[in-house]
């Protein structure tokens, strides 16, 4: 069985937010299954922002991740 590798840069749920006066953009996951993401963070005691992926260069539109994080809902759908 071969597992599929998911990339946030290719996902339709990845969103870029540009804050005014900031030199970088925030990338977040806007997947509609937010309950799964919340439960994953609670059960694994993750203390960072839910749905946050990473910071990137402003106007680059490139997500600075090689593969999706462990809490990705698409990974849960596959298994």
Helices and strands as residue ranges (DSSP letters): G 8-10, E 14-18, E 24-29, H 34-43, E 52-57, H 73-78
